[in-house]
Each structure stands twice: as C-alpha cells, then as structure tokens.
Amino acid sequence: MATTTSGSARGPSPLLFFDTVWAYQRTEAIKTAIELDLFSAIGEGATTAAAIAARSGSAERGIRILCDFLVIGGLITKSGDGYALTEDSAAFLDRRSPYYLGGTIEFLLSPGLVEGFRGLTGAVRKGGTAMAQETVSPENPIWVQFARAMAPMMSLPAEGIAGIVGADSPCRVLDIAAGHGLFGIAIARRNPNAEIVALDWAPVLEVAHENAAKAAVGDRHKLLAGSAFDVDFGGPYDVVLLTNFLHHFDVATCETLLRKVHAALAPGGRAITLEFVPNPDRVTPPASAAFSLTMLASTASGDAYTFAELESMFAKAGFVSSALRELYGTVEQAVVSSK
C-alpha cells in the first residue's frame, strides 16, 4: 500500500501498478471499519484487537488483520498490541466528532456512482457516462441520498460562503440545487435578515427544509421545486448560490443557466459558485483535477473547469467580474461573480 513513484536509481518498479490495481482493497477496508464503528471504538478506549472485537461483535483475528491493514494505510497507528487514531481519523472518523464523515459513504459508494466507474472503459470511448441513467437525470433518487449523507462534509465550506455573503444587511438568496440546504442555512443563521429560496427536486427539498427547521431558520427558508433550467426563479436576488452544480454540464449549458442567473440578480448582485477548480495544467491540485474523472464516469458532458473557463462563462452571461476565493475545510474553491 505504500505510495511510490515510477522508477528509481535502482530501476523501474511495479509497486505503483500493484498499488493502483489493489486500490479497491483500501476502499473496502475503510468501508468495513466504518460499518463496524472501529474508529469510534478506538477513540473510546478499545485499543486492542480483543477489545475492538468484543465491542463490534467481530472475530479477534478479523479485527487484528483489518487494523493492521489500516495502520499500513495511515488511518490508525500501532504501538505493541495497541491501536490509536491519527489526528485526521479522530477528527473525521470517530462518530463523536462534530466533523464525522463516515456517513458520506452512503453517497460516495452508492451503486449509482460506483456503476459509472465499473463502465469507465465505455465512458472513455464515448466521452461521457456509459450508464443508462446519468446522475443529473430528472428526479434521480441519488440526490436524496446526497442530501442526507453529504451535509457533514459541507458544513465548513458553507460557513466560508456565509462569511463571503456577510451579515450586515437584508438579502434575498436563491440556493440553486440546494440539496441538504446547508449553504443557504448557514447564511440565514449568520444574517437574521436573510431570506433563502431553495431550489431543487421536491423530494430533495424535504431534506433541506428539515435541516432548516433544525437550524431554527425554517420561517426564512422557502422552497422552489423543479429544474433550475425550467422553473421561474422570480427575484430579484442579492445572491445566487451555485454550489457543486456547474460541473455536471458542458460549457454551453452552463452559460445558458448563468444568463438566467444574471437576469434574476438585482443590480450589483453576486453569484457565488463552489467548484473543484484545477490549475490550467489540469493535473494539479490532485483532488480538484481528478474530479474530472468522476464527471466522465457519471455525466454526459460534465467536467472540472479551470478558473479561466469559469470566468469566461460568467463574462459571456453578462457578469462584469469574477474572483477566486479560497475556503477553509475543503479542496474546493469559491468563485464570486458580480453583476
């Protein structure tokens, strides 16, 4: 499992090849560890294979082998017969942590996404997903899964975007493809004078509104059901949110939507976009650049767009400027575009 570069002073090595081919083992190992709540067990003091096995109802031999594999992968540490969490695992994989991400596997490893990668050869040949139903098809139930599973992953970037919007004056916000609703909700929590209109498919909006009610902003969280390309946005809005949405579509489709967004904004209004934004070389930074493959596997024409490409889309839609903003707690970036 050790990551290695190709070749060395001692000649070529097959290790990277085997690491890559066997990568599915890492996926299944962390999935199993989350299902057994192994990281929480260690965090709560069950640090030996015997103790973890007793807590999870598993065989001691199975737990010992799984834990050793997780040590090799850098997810936990080992000293003698005892296991311990790393700083990252304690933050994101111990169920007691407010930043727990274990639940995201319900979406990230859902059959609807995994299927696209099983047909990746066909997608590469075609230039788009080989699945019978791409992820952005109307009323796709995968987005209810997304809304319920991915909210914890978005809490920090949601707070970052709320900070960009600010809390100084009344504002109307349109949250396009709201999903779990956290981005609009974070703005409403920060600004008591903000009114949010969340747009998504009706079953998804049920999840968003549940979250708004839990955050005590339900009275300022309105719902607009349907497709962003078809429904009347209303307006005018001071802010339109486009979080993790544009990457599902080709440039022409994005520009069509952005013209509609531009028309719905008040003079001086802003569109705030959250995206995986690779550098112009399209191979760095790795997490943002690699997202293009996810779009190839799961959509007909989506992509991870560079800032220059996004800036051009907004300019052609009538926006006067766009700026890239870093956000804490995510590999994504915000693009702030002004009308």
N, C-alpha and C positions, 0 to 999 in steps of 0.2 A: 503493500500500500504506500510505500514511500514514493513521493513525487520525485521525478528525476528528469533531467534534460537529456535530449538525444545526443549520444556520443560523449566522449571524454578523451583525456590524454591516453586512456587505455584502449580506445577504440569504441566502436558502436555498441550500444546496449539495447536489449529487448525489453527492459523494465517498464518504460513508458507505455509500450504497446500492451503489455500484460496489465498494467495499472488501469489503462483505459478500458480494455475488454472486460475486466473484472469489476468495473465501477458499480455495476448493479448490486454487488455484494454489500457495498457501503450503504447504498440506498435501503436495502432490505434490513441491514443491521440496525440502522438508526430508527427505521420504522418499527422494528420489533422492540427496541429499547423504549421507545415512546409508548407503544401499546402496553408494555409491562410496567410502565411508570418507573423505570430503572433509575433515571436521573434524580427523580424526587426521592426515591428510596435512599440513594447515597447521600443526598442533601440532608435528609432527616436523620442520618447516622447509621444506616445499614450499610457498612462499608466492606464487608467480606462477602464472598460468593455465597456462603451459607446463609448469612443474614438477608441478603438480597433475594435469594431463592425462597426463603421462608415468607418474606413479605409479598412476593409476587406470585406465589403458588407455582413455582417452577422447579426444575431439576437443578441441583447444585452444579452438576457438570455442564449443563447448558448455559447457566449464568456465568460460570467461570470462563468458558470459551468465548461467549459474547462479550463479556467485559474486557478480556484481553484483546479482542479484535478492536473494540472501541478505544483502548489505550493506544494501539498501533496507529489508529486513525487520528489521534489527537483530541478525541472528545472527552476522555477522562484520563486520570493519571493513576499510577500504581506504585505502591511502596510496600515491599514484603507481600503479605496477603491482602493488604487493604487498598481499596479504590477511593478516589476522591474526584470531585468535579473540578474542571478548569473554570477560570473566570467566565468564559463565554457560556459554558454549559450551565453554570449556576444562574446566569442572567436569563438565558433563553430556553432552557430545557427542564428546569426544576419548576413543577407546576405551581409552587408557592410564589414564584416571581411575578411581579406585575407585567413583565415583558415576555412571559411564556409564549413560545411559538409552536409548541408541539401540535396544537390543533390545526395548524396550517396544512398538515399532510393530508387532511380530508379533501382539500382542493388541489394541492400541488401534486399529489399522487393519485388523483381521481382517474377513473378509467377514461373519461372524456379527454384528459390531457395526455395520459400515457399512450393512448391509442395512436395519437398523432406521431409520436416518436417511433412506435413499432412499424409505422408505414413511412418512415423517413426517406427510404430509397425512392419510393414513388413520389414523395413530395419534392425531392430534389429534381427528379426527372421532369416533373410537371411545373415546378416553380411556385408551388403553393400546396396547401394541405391535400393529402390523399384521402382524408376522412370523408365519409358520406355526408356528415353534418359538421361544418366548421363551427368553431366556438362562438362566433358572433351571429349565428343564425337566430332568427326571431324566437323569443321566449325560451331560449335554451336553458334547461334547468341547472346547468353547470354554474350559472351566475348566482343562483340562490345558495349553492354550496360555497361559492366565492364569498358572498356577503357574510355568511355565518362563520366561515373558517379564517378569513384573512384579516379581520378587524384588528387583532392584536399587533399584526405586522405593520399596520398603517398608523398607529397612534402617534408615534414620534414625528413622521413626516406631516401628519395632519396638524400637529401643533406648530410645526415650522411654517406651514402655509397660512395658518391663522395669524401667526406673527407678521407675515408679509401683508396680509389684509389690514391688520391693525384693529384698534378698538375705540377710535376717537369719535366716530360719527355714525349716524344711522346708515345702513346699507342694505340693499336687496341683493341676494346671492342666488344665482342659478347653478346648481350642482348637477352637471351632466354625467350620466352613467354613475349615479351616486353609490350604487352597491350597498355596502354597510352603512353609508352615510356619515362616516367619521369626519370627513373633511368639512362638510357644512356644519356638522355638530360642533366641531372644535371652534369654528368661527363664532357660532351662536353662543357658546359658553364664554368666550373671551369678550364678546361685544353684546351687551344686553339689548342693543338697538338694532341688531341684525335680524333680518328675516330670510329664511332659507327656502328655496323651492327645489326639491329633489326630483330629478327626472330619471326614470329607469322603467324596466318592465314591472308590471303591477306586483307579481309575487316577490320580486327583489325589494320593492319599496316597503313591503310589510316588514322586512328585516330592518331597513333603515329607520323606519318610524318607531319600531320597538326600541332601537338604540337611542333615538332622540328622546323618547319618553323616559328612558332610564337616566338620561343625562339632564332631565328636567328642562328640556327646551322644546318639548313636543308642541307647545302652543305657537311656536315660531318656526315650525318645520312643516311646510306644505308639500303636497305630493302632486306630481305631474307624470302620469303613466303613459308609456308608449316609446316609440323610437325617436331618438334625437334628430333623425333625418326627416321625420314626418310631422311630429306634433308642433303646434304653435307655441313658441317659447313665451309669448307675452313680453313683459318688460315695461319700461326699460330697467336694466340691472346695472348695479355698480361694479359687480364682479361676476364673472362666469368661470366656473371651475371645470377643467378638462383633465381629470386625474386618471392616468393609465387607460386612455381611450384611443388617442390618435394612432398608436402603434398597431392597431388592428386593421388599418385600412391603407390603401395606396394614396399617393400624393394628391391626385385629382379629387378623390373622395374627401380627404381631409380639407382641402381648400374649399370645397362646396359647403361643408359643415361650418368652417371658420367664417365664411361670408355671412352665414345665418347668425352665428355668434356675434359678429361685428354689428349686425343690424339690431340685435337685441340689447346691446350695451348703451348706456347713457353716454353723452359726450364726456371724454376723459376717463371712461370706464376701463377696466382691465380684465383680460383673460389670463388665468393662471393655470398653467399646464404642468402636470407631473409626468415625467417620462424617463426611460432609460436612454441616456444621451451618449453615444460613443464618440470618441475623437474622430477626426477626419480619416485616420488610417483604418477605422472600423475594426480594429483588433484590441484597442485599449479604450478605457479600462476594461478588464476582462468581464466583469459582471454585466456591464451595460452592453458591451459589444456582443457577448454571447447570447443576449436576449433575441437577437435576430433569428437564431435557430428555432427558438420557441415559436416565433411568429410564422416561420416557414412551415413548421410541423402542424400548426393549429389553425391558421387562417389562409384565405385565398391569396391575399396580397399585402399583408401587414409587414412591418419592419421596425427596427430600432433606428430612428432618424438622428442624424447629426444636428448640432445646433444650427449650422448654416442652412440645412434643409428645412428645419422648423421655422427659422427666421424668414426664409423665402416664402413659405406657405402663408404665414401671418401677414407678410407685406402684400402678397397678391390678394389677400382677403380684405385689405384696406387698413390694417393696423400701421401706426406710424413708427413704432419701435418695439423691439423685443430684447430682453436681457436675461442672462442665465444666472440662477441663484443656487448656491449650494444649500443643502438641507441636512441637519444633524439626524442621524439614526436611519439613514437609507443610502443605498448606492444610486438612487435616482436623483434627478435634479429638477428644479422648478424653472419654467420659462415664463416670465412676466411680460405680457404684450399689452401695449396701451393703444386705445382708440384715438 
